[in-house]
Amino acid sequence: MSEQEKRYFGKTALVVDDDFDYQELISFYLKSYGFEVVVGGSQAEGEKLIQETDFDLAVFDLMMENSDSGFVLSYKLKKTNPKIPVIIVTNVTNETGYHFDVSTDEMRSWIKADVILDKDIRNEQLYNEINKLLG
């Protein structure tokens, strides 16, 4: 087992995305870092998993059955446990040209995510962002 694979051994990540292929890709990356991965395919499933499952990291798609599903899940998770890091992944910038950013207190006050990433993120980029969040 490599150092990268050992890094998050014993930790659990929640991935909620309605795109099965992307859900599988992110799960594969997270497992390669050592995470146990729990997945959901909708906002409703994500809400249920937030209530039923203990985890150390959450990765949410922004747009699922609602255009703000990822924001809703982030809000509900942070209300329950504000210390769990949340990453939102989205194609919204490519699709609409609108860019969400959590670098200011004002944006973080309503988005409730720690990081927002484009869905075309590479494995190394995701790993680096998780390292920043979990140390």
C-alpha positions as CSV (number, residue, x, y, z in Angstrom):
1,M,0.0,0.0,0.0
2,S,1.5,3.4,-1.0
3,E,1.7,6.4,1.2
4,Q,-1.2,8.0,-0.7
5,E,-3.3,4.9,-0.2
6,K,-2.5,4.9,3.6
7,R,-3.1,8.6,4.1
8,Y,-6.9,8.4,4.7
9,F,-7.2,4.7,5.7
10,G,-9.9,4.4,8.3
11,K,-11.8,7.5,7.2
12,T,-15.1,7.6,5.3
13,A,-16.2,9.9,2.5
14,L,-19.7,10.6,1.3
15,V,-20.2,11.1,-2.4
16,V,-23.6,12.3,-3.7
17,D,-24.0,12.8,-7.5
18,D,-26.7,11.8,-9.9
19,D,-24.2,11.1,-12.7
20,F,-23.2,7.5,-12.0
21,D,-20.0,7.7,-14.1
22,Y,-18.8,10.7,-12.2
23,Q,-19.8,9.2,-8.9
24,E,-17.7,6.1,-9.8
25,L,-14.7,8.2,-10.8
26,I,-14.7,10.3,-7.6
27,S,-15.2,7.1,-5.6
28,F,-12.3,5.5,-7.3
29,Y,-10.1,8.5,-6.5
30,L,-11.2,8.6,-2.9
31,K,-10.6,4.8,-2.5
32,S,-7.1,5.2,-3.9
33,Y,-6.4,7.7,-1.1
34,G,-7.6,5.1,1.5
35,F,-11.1,6.3,2.1
36,E,-14.1,4.0,2.6
37,V,-16.8,5.5,0.3
38,V,-20.5,5.8,0.8
39,V,-22.5,6.9,-2.3
40,G,-25.9,8.5,-3.0
41,G,-27.4,9.3,-6.3
42,S,-29.8,12.2,-5.4
43,Q,-30.3,15.0,-3.0
44,A,-32.9,12.9,-1.1
45,E,-30.5,10.0,-0.7
46,G,-27.8,12.5,0.4
47,E,-30.1,13.9,3.1
48,K,-30.8,10.4,4.4
49,L,-27.1,9.5,4.4
50,I,-26.2,12.7,6.3
51,Q,-28.6,11.6,9.1
52,E,-27.6,7.9,9.1
53,T,-23.9,7.8,8.4
54,D,-20.7,9.0,10.1
55,F,-18.1,10.3,7.7
56,D,-15.0,12.5,7.5
57,L,-15.5,14.2,4.1
58,A,-18.4,15.0,1.8
59,V,-18.3,15.5,-2.0
60,F,-21.6,16.8,-3.5
61,D,-22.6,17.5,-7.0
62,L,-24.2,21.0,-7.2
63,M,-27.1,20.3,-9.7
64,M,-29.1,17.1,-9.2
65,E,-32.9,17.0,-9.0
66,N,-32.7,20.6,-8.1
67,S,-30.4,23.3,-9.4
68,D,-29.1,23.9,-5.8
69,S,-29.0,20.3,-4.4
70,G,-25.4,20.5,-3.5
71,F,-25.9,23.8,-1.6
72,V,-28.9,22.3,0.3
73,L,-26.9,19.2,1.2
74,S,-23.9,21.4,2.4
75,Y,-26.3,23.5,4.5
76,K,-27.9,20.4,6.1
77,L,-24.5,18.8,6.8
78,K,-22.9,21.9,8.2
79,K,-26.0,22.4,10.4
80,T,-25.5,18.8,11.8
81,N,-21.7,18.8,11.9
82,P,-19.9,22.0,10.9
83,K,-16.5,20.4,11.1
84,I,-16.9,17.9,8.2
85,P,-15.3,19.4,5.1
86,V,-17.5,19.7,2.1
87,I,-16.4,19.8,-1.5
88,I,-19.0,20.8,-4.2
89,V,-18.2,19.7,-7.7
90,T,-20.0,21.3,-10.6
91,N,-20.2,21.9,-14.3
92,V,-22.2,25.1,-13.8
93,T,-19.4,27.4,-15.0
94,N,-19.1,25.5,-18.3
95,E,-22.9,25.4,-18.7
96,T,-23.9,28.9,-17.6
97,G,-20.7,30.9,-17.3
98,Y,-21.5,31.7,-13.7
99,H,-18.6,31.1,-11.3
100,F,-19.2,30.2,-7.6
101,D,-16.4,31.0,-5.2
102,V,-16.0,30.4,-1.5
103,S,-13.0,32.6,-1.0
104,T,-14.9,35.4,0.8
105,D,-16.8,35.3,4.1
106,E,-19.9,36.6,2.3
107,M,-20.0,33.7,-0.2
108,R,-19.2,31.1,2.5
109,S,-22.0,32.4,4.7
110,W,-24.6,31.2,2.2
111,I,-22.8,28.4,0.3
112,K,-21.7,26.4,3.3
113,A,-19.1,24.5,1.4
114,D,-15.3,24.6,2.0
115,V,-14.3,24.2,-1.7
116,I,-16.0,24.4,-5.0
117,L,-14.3,22.5,-7.9
118,D,-15.1,22.1,-11.6
119,K,-16.1,18.5,-12.4
120,D,-13.1,18.1,-14.8
121,I,-10.7,18.1,-11.8
122,R,-7.7,15.8,-12.0
123,N,-6.9,13.2,-9.4
124,E,-3.9,15.1,-8.1
125,Q,-5.9,18.3,-7.8
126,L,-8.6,16.6,-5.8
127,Y,-6.0,14.9,-3.6
128,N,-4.3,18.3,-2.9
129,E,-7.6,19.9,-2.0
130,I,-8.4,17.1,0.4
131,N,-5.0,17.4,2.0
132,K,-5.6,21.1,2.6
133,L,-9.0,20.4,4.2
134,L,-8.0,17.4,6.3
135,G,-4.3,18.1,6.9
